[in-house]
Structures are given as structure tokens and as C-alpha cells.
Amino acid sequence: MFDISPFKLVALIVLAVIIFGPDKLPKLVADAMGIIRKIREFSDSAKEDIRKELGPEFKDFEFEDLNPKTFVRKQLATHGDEFGLSDLQELKNGFSKDASAATAAVKSVAADPLAKVADDSSPQVDMVKPERPQAAAERPAYDVDAT
């Protein structure tokens, strides 16, 4: 929650004992816990008041749902098929398979460039021999009308 390492926590406790003294520290901790308890009670009562004012149709309302990430995640979980989420997932899986196959092919060629790749799943491409340019004598004569 606070991202405090154990070393820093021990240092804070030692610092608190030095500043407040060992006789006042238990009372300060008890007071701090009382304040935290009162704040939590106030927060819970405010949430209940809001739920009561919203009415019975919002009885399952959670305040965490107001977070946009949580809202989107919840909507996709309940209405994902309506949004075409399964189609997108299939498309993503297809791209992942193609990418892993391409990566494997590149790695195998990089390992042994002269080896022939024997993968039946990849489409075979016929190489077309490029045409050589024709000599001037072999080129067809075009009849140009100069009228």
C-alpha cells in the first residue's frame, strides 16, 4: 500500500521512539488507530447514505465501479460477445500463430542460411524470372501518325 521496505519501517519506528519516547508512543499509536477507525466509519456511513438515496435499483452499486478501468473490464465481461470481443480474440490468436511461425522460420534461416526450409504450412511462391530488356532491333516498330 505505502511501498515501504522493511528497513525503512524499522527506521521509522526507531525514529518515532527517539522523538516521542517509549512512554508516549503507545498512546500516540492508540490515538492514530482511533482516528483511522473513525474515518473508516464515516466513509462507510457516507457510502450507505449514497446507496440509500440512489434507490433499490442501485443496491449492488460499488464505488470501485466508478474507476474507468473497472467499468470497462466489467462491461466487457458481461457484454463482450455483443461487442465482437470473441472475433477480436480469434483474430489476435491467428496473428500470434503467424508471428510465432515467422519468428521460427527466421531463426531457422539465421541458424543455417543454406538449409532448405521444409514447412508445408507456408504457401509456396513461384519465382517469376524477370524479362530482359529487348534490344533495339527486337523492339516492335510503332506506327506513329503525324497528322
C-alpha positions in Angstrom: 0.0 0.0 0.0 2.6 2.5 1.0 5.6 0.8 -0.7 7.8 0.9 2.4 10.6 -1.6 2.7 11.1 -3.4 6.0 14.4 -1.5 6.6 12.5 1.9 6.2 9.7 0.7 8.5 12.2 -0.2 11.3 14.0 3.1 10.8 10.6 4.9 11.2 9.8 3.0 14.4 13.2 3.8 15.8 12.9 7.4 14.9 9.4 7.6 16.5 10.7 6.0 19.7 13.5 8.6 19.8 11.3 11.6 19.1 8.2 10.7 21.2 9.9 8.5 23.8 8.9 5.0 24.8 6.3 6.1 27.3 4.2 8.4 25.0 4.5 6.1 21.9 1.7 3.6 22.8 -0.8 6.4 23.5 0.1 8.0 20.1 -0.4 4.7 18.3 -3.8 4.2 20.0 -4.9 7.7 19.1 -3.8 7.2 15.5 -5.7 3.9 15.3 -8.8 5.6 16.8 -8.6 8.4 14.2 -8.3 5.8 11.3 -11.2 3.8 12.8 -13.4 7.0 12.9 -12.5 8.0 9.3 -13.4 4.4 8.1 -16.8 4.5 10.0 -17.5 8.0 8.4 -16.7 6.6 5.0 -18.8 3.5 5.4 -21.8 5.6 6.6 -21.4 8.0 3.7 -21.4 5.1 1.2 -24.6 3.7 2.8 -26.3 7.1 2.7 -25.5 7.4 -1.0 -26.7 3.8 -1.8 -30.0 4.6 0.2 -30.5 7.8 -1.8 -29.9 6.1 -5.2 -32.7 3.6 -4.6 -33.2 -0.1 -4.7 -32.1 -0.5 -8.4 -28.6 0.5 -7.3 -28.3 -1.8 -4.3 -25.4 -3.7 -5.9 -23.6 -0.5 -6.7 -19.9 -0.5 -5.8 -17.8 2.7 -5.7 -14.9 0.8 -7.3 -17.1 0.7 -10.4 -16.6 4.4 -10.8 -13.0 3.7 -11.8 -13.0 3.7 -15.7 -10.7 0.6 -15.9 -13.0 -1.3 -13.6 -16.1 -0.2 -15.5 -14.7 -1.2 -18.9 -13.5 -4.5 -17.6 -16.9 -5.3 -16.1 -18.8 -4.3 -19.2 -16.6 -6.4 -21.4 -17.0 -9.4 -19.1 -20.8 -9.1 -19.2 -21.4 -7.9 -22.8 -18.2 -9.0 -24.5 -19.9 -11.1 -27.2 -22.2 -8.2 -28.2 -19.1 -6.0 -28.9 -17.5 -8.8 -31.0 -14.8 -9.5 -28.4 -14.6 -13.2 -29.4 -13.9 -12.3 -33.0 -11.2 -10.0 -32.0 -9.7 -12.7 -29.7 -9.7 -15.2 -32.6 -8.0 -12.6 -34.8 -5.4 -11.9 -32.2 -4.7 -15.7 -31.8 -4.3 -16.0 -35.6 -1.8 -13.2 -35.7 0.1 -14.7 -32.7 0.4 -18.0 -34.5 1.5 -16.4 -37.7 4.1 -14.3 -35.9 5.5 -17.3 -34.0 5.7 -19.3 -37.2 7.5 -16.4 -38.9 9.9 -16.0 -36.0 10.7 -19.7 -36.1 11.3 -19.5 -39.8 13.6 -16.5 -39.4 15.5 -18.2 -36.6 16.0 -21.4 -38.6 17.2 -19.5 -41.7 19.5 -17.4 -39.5 21.0 -20.6 -37.9 21.6 -22.2 -41.3 21.0 -19.9 -44.3 21.8 -22.6 -46.9 19.3 -25.2 -45.5 16.0 -25.6 -47.2 13.0 -24.7 -45.1 10.5 -27.6 -45.3 7.4 -26.1 -43.9 4.2 -27.4 -45.5 2.1 -24.8 -43.8 3.7 -21.8 -45.6 2.4 -21.0 -49.1 4.8 -21.8 -51.9 5.7 -18.8 -54.1 6.8 -19.4 -57.6 9.6 -17.1 -58.5 9.0 -15.3 -61.8 12.0 -14.8 -64.0 12.4 -11.1 -64.9 12.3 -10.3 -68.5 15.4 -8.9 -70.0 15.2 -5.7 -71.9 14.9 -6.1 -75.7 17.5 -4.9 -78.0 16.6 -2.0 -80.3 16.4 -4.4 -83.3 14.0 -6.7 -81.5 11.6 -4.0 -80.3 8.4 -3.7 -82.3 8.1 -0.7 -84.5 5.2 1.6 -83.6 3.3 3.4 -86.3 3.0 7.0 -85.3 0.6 9.1 -87.3 2.0 12.5 -87.7 -1.3 14.1 -88.9 
